Amino acid sequence: MHGYTSFHRFPRHFNVVERFIPIMESYIADPEIHAECVKNPALKGGPFIDLDGDQSVEVAELLEKNTSHTLLPSFHLFRRSGTSINY
């Protein structure tokens, strides 16, 4: 029960922030490695973005749009609190 209650002290979007923002940042930095990894059966289900072609510009715009004034300020407060989410 402790994990459940501590999870709900913070907005639910931290799951997205902790998991997907780093994956998006990784894709923006090197979309080619993501393209290679999604083709490798040994890495199936890994933290890679599977898009046709290099869409790093579009992913960067999406990330900027959704973090500039919504998720990111709250995420920084969450990180400074020293709390982590137990999945």
Secondary structure per residue as TSV (DSSP state, phi and psi in degrees):
chain	resnum	aa	ss	phi	psi
A	1	M	-	360.0	-29.7
A	2	H	H	-60.1	-44.8
A	3	G	H	-60.0	-38.1
A	4	Y	H	-65.2	-47.0
A	5	T	H	-69.6	-39.0
A	6	S	H	-69.3	-31.3
A	7	F	H	-62.7	-37.8
A	8	H	T	-84.9	1.6
A	9	R	T	-75.4	-18.0
A	10	F	S	-121.2	154.8
A	11	P	-	-57.5	148.1
A	12	R	T	-64.0	-20.1
A	13	H	T	-70.8	-5.9
A	14	F	H	-65.8	-27.7
A	15	N	H	-59.2	-44.2
A	16	V	H	-65.3	-44.0
A	17	V	H	-64.1	-46.7
A	18	E	H	-70.8	-29.4
A	19	R	H	-98.2	-50.9
A	20	F	H	-89.8	-31.8
A	21	I	H	-62.9	-46.0
A	22	P	H	-61.0	-35.2
A	23	I	H	-66.8	-42.0
A	24	M	H	-64.9	-41.7
A	25	E	H	-62.9	-38.6
A	26	S	H	-64.2	-42.2
A	27	Y	H	-63.2	-43.5
A	28	I	H	-60.5	-41.1
A	29	A	H	-69.8	-33.9
A	30	D	-	-155.2	77.6
A	31	P	H	-64.4	-26.1
A	32	E	H	-65.5	-39.4
A	33	I	H	-66.7	-35.5
A	34	H	H	-64.0	-42.8
A	35	A	H	-61.1	-40.1
A	36	E	H	-68.6	-43.0
A	37	C	H	-67.3	-37.1
A	38	V	H	-69.6	-17.5
A	39	K	T	-86.8	-11.8
A	40	N	-	-90.2	113.7
A	41	P	G	-58.4	-29.8
A	42	A	G	-68.2	-19.8
A	43	L	G	-105.2	11.3
A	44	K	T	-56.8	132.2
A	45	G	T	85.4	3.5
A	46	G	S	-76.7	176.7
A	47	P	S	-81.0	65.6
A	48	F	-	-128.7	149.6
A	49	I	-	-98.8	129.0
A	50	D	-	-107.1	94.2
A	51	L	-	-124.1	151.4
A	52	D	S	-77.0	120.2
A	53	G	S	73.8	179.8
A	54	D	-	-82.8	108.7
A	55	Q	-	-116.8	32.8
A	56	S	H	-64.3	-32.3
A	57	V	H	-64.4	-45.2
A	58	E	H	-65.0	-40.7
A	59	V	H	-65.9	-40.6
A	60	A	H	-62.4	-41.0
A	61	E	H	-65.3	-41.7
A	62	L	H	-63.1	-44.4
A	63	L	H	-62.4	-46.0
A	64	E	H	-61.7	-44.8
A	65	K	H	-60.9	-39.9
A	66	N	H	-92.5	-7.9
A	67	T	I	-115.2	-18.3
A	68	S	I	-62.8	-36.8
A	69	H	I	-136.6	5.5
A	70	T	I	-116.3	-74.1
A	71	L	I	-79.7	-43.8
A	72	L	H	-60.9	-45.2
A	73	P	H	-58.5	-40.9
A	74	S	H	-67.4	-37.2
A	75	F	H	-62.4	-42.3
A	76	H	H	-63.7	-38.8
A	77	L	H	-63.4	-41.6
A	78	F	H	-61.7	-46.7
A	79	R	H	-61.6	-41.5
A	80	R	H	-67.0	-22.6
A	81	S	T	-72.3	-17.5
A	82	G	T	80.0	8.3
A	83	T	-	-91.0	146.5
A	84	S	-	-127.1	160.0
A	85	I	-	-95.4	128.0
A	86	N	-	-96.3	118.1
A	87	Y	-	-90.7	360.0
